[in-house]
């Protein structure tokens, strides 16, 4: 595969526009287990360790997202251990509700919906040697029931997300798979790691199973103009990577805004995308 971005590139933060930042902040703090870094009447920042992961902004002046609009399918928080995911299960079961739980082979994953209607995945990667592969030796993802009893036993109740918790991937619902592929592969510079017909593509750099999913499962037909996902961020370690991404975006016709620590663009569905410089 051609790899445009350095292998160290990874997901950073996301920003959500919500009607009530306080209520949604409580979910990410109490259920996901994040620390609250800062809160005002109109915004909140949460993260793990010293790493900010979620920005919540006041979207009360925006219309609710409709069933036709593109946007977030889910944001996936990656915990550093099975024990940390087990602790998350305890928090979910005592404070909230679980939508689903799946053993994907590459991950063990819990699925929820935040109070604003945004999809959330909580997961831990499984050992690379155990990842399922097809006859061409390509990594695949299975869909099997997750052993919740074993996961529950692995975690301690009343513990929060530890340092090392990150966003593992963003999963977006797009209106046009080809257009989104051009933007995220040819512009941003992610590689395609897996395809499901004309309905889904998964992309990443390095040895990740995926850092971004783009899908048309729900037949979205309109851009993301309501509440919900505002922007996503990827972190990269070099100025050269920023410069190259800027040139690629301009080559495909995307307007690039220079930021203090990187660049910002807008994808074909109106979702903001940031590429920011980070120290390794």
Protein Blocks (a to p, Z undefined) as FASTA:
>chain_A
ZZfbafkbccfbdddddfblmlmmmmmmmmnopacfbdcfkbccddehjbcfbdcddfkl
pccddfkbgcdfbdcdddfbfklmmmmmmmmmmmmccfbdcdehjaccdddddfkopacd
ddddddfklpccdfkopacdddddddfklmmmmpcghiacdehiacfbdcdddfblklmm
mmmmmmnopacfbdehjlbccddehjbfbfbdcdfklopabdcfbgcjfbdcdddfbfkl
mmmmmmmmmmnopacdddfklccdddfkopacddddddZZ
